[in-house]
Amino acid sequence: MITIDIQRLGIRPGDRILDIGCGSGRHTGEAYRQSGVIVIGADLNYDDVIEAKSRLLLHERLEEHGGGHWGLSAVDITCMPFKANSFDHVICSEVLEHIRNHQAAIEEIVRVLKSGRPLAVSVPRHWPERLCWTLSKEYAHADKGHLRIYREQDLIHRLRSAGLEQFAVHYAHSLHTPYWWLKCLVGPTKEDNPFVNLYHRFLTWDMMKKPRITSFVDRLLNPVLGKSLVVYFRKK
């Protein structure tokens, strides 16, 4: 599931891209499709890094890449081993809500990003996320734990205060929002509910087949029901 609109980053051949908190590597793999780039996926969870490696190797076997290079590393976002001004682009998708010291994480992201270059950040959108927390006390502890819910202006203010200028914002994954509400109603860790399983099969089918009708409905509903808030900034 791709949350960040890669095309908004203006990636060029030779650019160095960091996907911090890469998880299973979905954005790392998408960035690797761009022509002639060097993409680094980094995550604190070693098992996720191994899964991301399998994804990137699959891209290579299928020749679904832009002819660049990739690397992976187990990294703490609040204390990254990369030099200052190392990357032309940084992607941080669905990560900050899990980080206790999120201010230190933001400062590290800005430190490793080159001046004038873009950063893309996504977090769960406030009102759909708040409803999930209301429906289920377990929800915040599922999916590796959510420590906070961001209001849009609060996140934007934090990023601006760190030396960034905003240039775009949008919402994503409206079709996923009812799925999470349904999971919260029956219990976010339960996997035997037929309605949840049916909806999950629909989402899997949608991601694999990408029919035009569901893509249209998703875009149409995103301003209202979008599960993720996505913001784009440049370093001053």
Backbone hydrogen bonds, N-H to C=O, Kabsch-Sander energy under -0.5 kcal/mol:
donor,donor_aa,acceptor,acceptor_aa,energy
3,T,1,M,-0.6
6,I,4,I,-1.1
8,R,5,D,-1.6
9,L,6,I,-1.8
10,G,7,Q,-1.0
14,G,36,G,-2.5
15,D,12,R,-2.1
17,I,15,D,-0.5
17,I,38,I,-3.1
18,L,89,H,-2.5
19,D,17,I,-0.5
19,D,40,I,-3.1
20,I,18,L,-0.7
20,I,91,I,-2.1
21,G,42,A,-2.8
22,C,19,D,-0.6
22,C,42,A,-2.3
25,G,22,C,-2.3
26,R,22,C,-0.5
29,G,25,G,-2.9
30,E,26,R,-1.6
31,A,27,H,-2.7
32,Y,28,T,-2.0
33,R,29,G,-0.7
33,R,30,E,-0.7
34,Q,31,A,-1.7
36,G,66,G,-2.1
37,V,34,Q,-1.0
38,I,15,D,-2.7
39,V,37,V,-0.5
39,V,69,H,-2.5
40,I,17,I,-3.2
41,G,71,G,-2.6
42,A,19,D,-2.5
43,D,73,S,-1.8
46,Y,44,L,-0.7
49,V,45,N,-1.7
50,I,46,Y,-2.1
51,E,47,D,-2.0
52,A,48,D,-2.6
53,K,49,V,-2.0
54,S,50,I,-1.8
55,R,51,E,-1.9
56,L,52,A,-2.4
57,L,53,K,-2.5
58,L,54,S,-1.9
59,H,55,R,-2.0
60,E,56,L,-1.9
61,R,57,L,-2.4
62,L,58,L,-2.4
63,E,60,E,-0.8
64,E,59,H,-2.8
65,H,63,E,-0.8
66,G,32,Y,-2.5
69,H,37,V,-2.5
71,G,39,V,-1.9
73,S,41,G,-1.9
75,V,43,D,-0.7
75,V,73,S,-0.7
77,I,75,V,-0.6
79,C,76,D,-1.9
85,N,111,R,-2.5
86,S,83,K,-0.8
86,S,112,V,-1.0
87,F,112,V,-2.5
88,D,16,R,-2.1
89,H,16,R,-1.6
90,V,118,P,-1.4
91,I,18,L,-3.1
92,C,120,A,-2.6
94,E,92,C,-0.6
94,E,122,S,-2.3
95,V,122,S,-0.7
98,H,95,V,-2.5
99,I,96,L,-1.1
100,R,98,H,-0.5
102,H,99,I,-0.6
102,H,100,R,-1.3
105,A,101,N,-1.6
106,I,102,H,-2.3
107,E,103,Q,-2.2
108,E,104,A,-2.0
109,I,105,A,-2.3
110,V,106,I,-2.3
111,R,107,E,-2.0
112,V,108,E,-1.9
113,L,109,I,-0.8
113,L,110,V,-0.5
114,K,87,F,-2.8
116,G,235,K,-3.0
117,R,114,K,-1.6
119,L,233,F,-2.8
120,A,90,V,-2.5
121,V,231,V,-2.6
122,S,92,C,-2.0
123,V,229,L,-2.0
125,R,227,K,-3.1
129,E,125,R,-1.9
130,R,126,H,-2.9
131,L,127,W,-1.8
132,C,128,P,-1.6
133,W,129,E,-2.2
134,T,130,R,-1.8
135,L,131,L,-2.5
136,S,132,C,-1.7
141,H,138,E,-1.6
142,A,138,E,-0.9
142,A,139,Y,-1.1
145,G,142,A,-1.8
146,H,140,A,-3.8
147,L,97,E,-3.3
147,L,145,G,-0.5
148,R,97,E,-0.7
155,L,151,R,-2.3
156,I,152,E,-2.4
157,H,153,Q,-2.4
158,R,154,D,-2.2
159,L,155,L,-2.2
160,R,156,I,-2.5
161,S,157,H,-2.5
162,A,158,R,-0.8
163,G,160,R,-1.8
164,L,159,L,-0.9
165,E,234,R,-2.9
167,F,232,Y,-2.8
168,A,232,Y,-1.3
170,H,230,V,-2.3
172,A,228,S,-1.9
176,H,173,H,-1.0
177,T,173,H,-0.7
177,T,174,S,-0.7
180,W,176,H,-1.8
181,W,177,T,-1.9
182,L,178,P,-2.5
183,K,179,Y,-2.5
184,C,180,W,-2.3
185,L,181,W,-1.9
186,V,182,L,-1.7
187,G,183,K,-2.0
190,K,187,G,-1.7
197,N,193,N,-2.5
198,L,194,P,-2.1
199,Y,195,F,-2.2
200,H,196,V,-2.4
201,R,197,N,-2.1
202,F,198,L,-1.9
203,L,199,Y,-2.4
204,T,200,H,-2.5
205,W,201,R,-2.6
206,D,202,F,-2.6
207,M,203,L,-2.4
208,M,204,T,-2.0
209,K,205,W,-3.0
210,K,206,D,-2.1
215,S,211,P,-1.8
216,F,212,R,-2.5
217,V,213,I,-2.3
218,D,214,T,-2.7
219,R,215,S,-2.2
220,L,216,F,-2.5
221,L,217,V,-2.3
222,N,218,D,-1.5
224,V,221,L,-1.4
225,L,221,L,-3.5
226,G,221,L,-0.6
226,G,222,N,-1.8
227,K,172,A,-1.0
228,S,172,A,-2.4
229,L,123,V,-3.1
230,V,170,H,-2.9
231,V,121,V,-3.0
232,Y,168,A,-2.5
233,F,119,L,-2.7
234,R,165,E,-2.4
235,K,117,R,-2.1
236,K,163,G,-2.2
